[in-house]
Amino acid sequence: MRFLNQNNMKNIYLDNAATTKLDPRVYKKMKQYFLNDYANASSIHYMGEKVFNDMEDARKRIASLLNCDPNGIIFTSSATESNNFIIKGVARANKDKGNHILVSAIEHHCVLSAAEQLEKEGFVVEKIPVNKDGIIILSELEKMIKDETILVSTMFVNNEIGTIQPIKEISEIVHKKGKLLHVDAVQAVPYLNIDINGLGIDFLSLSAHKFYGPKGVGLAYINKAIKIEPLIVGGGQEKNLRSGTYNTPGIIGMAYAIELAYNTRDEYLKHVTELRDYMWDRIKSEIPDVYLNGSFNKRTPNNLNVGFKGIEGEAILMMLSTKGICVSTASACGAQNLEVSHVISAIKLDDQNVNSNIRITMGRFNTKKEIEYFVDTLKMVVKELRERSPLTKNIKTEKSFSC
């Protein structure tokens, strides 16, 4: 079911963790590769060679920002593809070393589903627990690594509650045990500095549309010293690891988008932090019985996952949508499935509040005026829904919040 903005009053997008608007500066860079430099980068004539060289330059520029070997960067169609490629490819290529995979309990569905597929092939998959803030319990991770463990996979930043994982500490534990680390860093750009070599990351996934780049392009960083099976075979592109015609406009766009993210990070963080702080100050002071999911301090500043006692998050989402405001209740990839979020379950929220949450994620193009309208509308929506809901009889009508 889709919920349309029937009044056409506003168009306020606060779901930037699901996807971001393509930055017009990125679009401008991409245009020539649609209209002029459109040759297949695998062709050996002069037009193909020109496009191939531009693409390789983009690869080197990305590698410089991520502090990694450009030969380890494999272009893909998405982070979902990258995650599947890495998790399945590493496990299958190294099954002579063991059959045990560790993933955090709050991973994206594509990581969990890839691991479930491996279980059908005889691999053993275990989920690393997190604390109430959604941060991996390092002592548990250390205990769970076995001789048979091949790979540990964790997000850098959680897509639902914005929690930042201590990747350096995780890497040290994993490598001390002689194992491999994969990091899904999809939500980390443009908020964090991703230093692949400095953090000790063996494999990493990114997707351009999360940081104001185009949809349909991502990358997988692969440690060249480690065996991996290709996910897509055919024409032999990307060192025979990922076949298929190069998405040249997308690759060029991704490179420029990540450069913008790194070069304007301070300004960007100031902008989203000011919006976040203004929003949260108003919500917690003007709406009773609210709470924050995840740590306030150890999260990216664009993300607020807020619970409203006594009402369902889906109801809030639907009413906001009719008023021209877009938020979400969980990962956009699972938005059609109204089951309890596995992330919310993992942080052990009490049963009566597991469906009472919405995710609000701000971005580059949001304004304070939009946030003012959003909070004003949210207050009315919550008040109306609570007046209808029998659940509100069981909560105190006093302001409550947690950071």
Secondary structure, 3 states (H helix, E strand, C coil): CCCCCCCCCCCEECECCCCCCCCHHHHHHHHHHHHCCCCCCCCCCHHHHHHHHHHHHHHHHHHHHHCCCHHHEEEECCHHHHHHHHHHHHHHHCCCCCCEEEEECCCCHHHHHHHHHHHHCCCEEEEECECCCCCECHHHHHHHCCCCEEEEEEECECCCCCEECCHHHHHHHHHHCCCEEEEECCCCCCCCCCCHHHHCCCEEEEEHHHHCCCCCCEEEEECCCCCCCCCECCCCCCCCCECCCCCHHHHHHHHHHHHHHHHCHHHHHHHHHHHHHHHHHHHHHHCCCEEECCCCCCECCCEEEEEECCCCHHHHHHHHHHCCEECECCCHHHCCCCCCCHHHHHCCCCHHHCCCEEEEECCCCCCHHHHHHHHHHHHHHHHHHHHHCHHHHHCCCCCCCCC
